[in-house]
C-alpha cells in the first residue's frame, strides 16, 4: 500500500498541541537520575510470532489463523519463542452506532457470534489461542479509519460496513473504550496501531470528497517532515500507551507503533511504545528489504530491552525470499536477528516447505535476536557493497554478520578490530547456519561471499578492552534521551528502490525517512568517522550538542572514561561546548569549555555503586539550528 498525506488543518493541530506537551521537561538536559525509555509491557526481548497480513492481507478467517497457530505449535516454532498470533487488517465489521462498541465480522470469525447479530466477542478466539500456550494480537489505527480503507482497491475484501460513522473503526475518539474492550473484555495481549487514519483522510482525499469517509485533518506527511505535527502524533500514541497501562496493571501487553519512521518517531517512540516501525511497508523484493533494513541499521542506540526498532514483518516464504531463493531468505532472517528486530512470520505456514521452516527455526540465530543483553548490532564496516555488523552478546561473545548487498561475489577481510577483540589473541568463528567452527585466526581472516549472501557467526576471543565495555559495544544500555536534533531531516543512507506501489512515471524516490542526525555508535550523527582536532577514534559515541545520554551502569562498574571534544565534521565551528558526567543525578565530572579545533579533554568519573550515568554535552546555543557535532571518544565503563 502506498500512502499519501495532504495538508494540515489548523483547528485539530492547535487543539492537540494545546493539550499536549506534558512530556517536555523545563530543561531536557538536566539529569533525570533514572532510565526514561520504556520498560513497561512484555518486550524485554523482541517479540516473536506470526502476523496475518503478509500471508492473507484482509482475506483472513478464523480457520486460517487457528491453522497457522497450530502449525506454529506442531512444528516446534512455538517452543523456540514464536508465541504471538496477531490479527492484522480485515477482522472488523463496524462500530456499533448506539454505543461505539466494535463488532467482529462473524462471517470470518464464527466463534465471535456470542449473543446475537450485534453482540460479538473475540473472547472465544483468544481463549483458544491461549489454550494452545500462545498469545493473541490485534490491529487498529490511531485515526478514525484504517489503511485498507485508505489504500485498498475496489476489490479489497472485508472492508468495514455500515454508515460512514459505523465504518470509523480506528481508535480516534475511542482510545480508552477500544483498549478496554480489546485487552479487558476480549483478552488480547498485543496491539499494532497503524497511522493511516491521520495520514490519508484530508478534505481533498478523493474518498472523502466522494462521501465515503469523513475528513480527518492529516497530522503526518510522509513526504515532508515540516508538514507533520510531531507533538500531536506523539500525544495520540501516548494516550494509547496510557490506556494500555491502565487496562493491564500486570503489564502483560505489547504496544507496536506503526508510523513508518515518520513524525520523528526515532526520538520519542522508545519512550512511548515497545516497538516502532522504522520504514514504510516491506514487500517480498530484495531492494525493498534493503530499504527496510537500512532504516533500522543506523539506530542501534534507539533500541533497548523494552523498546525495539521494527523494520517490519518477515517476508521469508514470498517472492525473492521463497524456497527458490534460500540465500536471500537466509540473509533476510539473519539481518533481522542482528537488528534485534521482532521476528513476526508473514507466511501461510499450513504448507510451508521444510527449508523455509529450517530458516525460521534456526535456534542459534533466534538466540542472537533474543539475547538478553538487548544490544542491536553496530555497523563495524559500512559500504554500499558489503557491511559488517557486530553485536555484543550477554555471554561475552560477539555475533557478527558479513553481508553482501550486491549481485557480484565479494571477498571480505574480517578483523579482530571489527569485533573489538585483541589483535594478538586467537578468534574463533562458529558458523550459525552450518554449525561448523572455522580455524581460529589472529588479527584477520578472509571470507568469500556469494551474491546476496550473509555469513553469520558466533565469535569468541579476548576483548580489546579487558576490564570493561565500550559504550558502543552495549547500545542496549545507552539511551539518547535527548539527541540534539532540532530539525529532523531525510536520511540519505537508506536504499532507494523503484517505488513498490507505483511506477517510474515520476522523478524517482527521494530520501523520505526522518531521523538523520540522531546519535550513533562508532560514527558521527552523519556517518562520518569520529575525529577531534585531527585525531580519529575507532570507538565512541557521536551526537549533536545539547544532548543527554542515559547509561545503565546498574552498580556494576567503578569508572567512566572518555575523551571529548567538538568533532572535526561539525557544521557550527563557533560553538562552545561543555561536557558533564552525572551519576544518579549528581555531577561527577565536567570539562572545560571546548571549541572546534581544540584537542580532546579526558573525562574520568568514579561511578562505584552508580546505577544511571548521564552524559551531557551542552552548547552555548539552546537550539542547534546549525548543528554542532560532538564526540565522546573511547567512552567506556570500567570495572577496575
PyMOL commands that set and color helices and strands:
alter all, ss='L'
color gray80, all
select helices_A, chain A and resi 10-19+53-56+62-74+78-80+110-112+123-131+147-151+175-185+196-198+206-209+225-227+230-247+265-271+286-297+300-302+319-321+326-338+349-351+354-360+363-369+471-473+475-477
alter helices_A, ss='H'
color red, helices_A
select strands_A, chain A and resi 48-51+84-86+92-95+102-104+135-141+190-194+254-257+275-277+308-310+343-345+378-382+386-392+398-404+410-415+428-431+444-449+454-460+468-470+478-482+520-521+530-532+535-537+540-544+547-552+559-566+577-583+586-590+601-606+612-619+629-638
alter strands_A, ss='S'
color yellow, strands_A
deselect
rebuild
show_as cartoon
